[in-house]
Amino acid sequence: PVREPGHGPYAPSDDATRTMLGDAQWTWLTESLRRPAQLRLLVSSIQLLPTGHGWECWEMLQPEKDRLFNLLSSLQVEDRAMGN
């Protein structure tokens, strides 16, 4: 299909069967975030914060992005830096 310049081939999905992280990765992340730390670096090879461009990013799997931010909130992870 033809796409507009600046728009990638990905479309947002609310399909709960599509995931950004597997169960083992979510378990590891949760356990890691529970450990004491002065600073947390959360780095992803997939763009975490950008929106609206249609390229690979967490926004394309909004339930997973919501799960990540809900996890950070529920564990009260405040001293963090995020990057991709």
C-alpha positions, 0 to 999 in steps of 0.5 A: 500500500502507498503511505504518506511521506513521514508515516511508517508501515505500523498501525496502532493495535489494542490486540491483547495477544500482541506484546512488546515484552514477554512474560519472562521479561515483564517478571524480570523488569518488575523484580528489578524495579523493586530493588533499591536504586538511586537512579533507574535507567529505562532504555528500549531499542523501541521508541517509548515516548514518540507518537503519531509517526507510524514507525515501530514504537510502544504507542503501536501496542498501547496496552503494553505502553499503559502496562509499563507506565502503570507498573512504574506508577504502582511501584512508585518509580520516580528517580528514573531516566528513560531513553531509546 
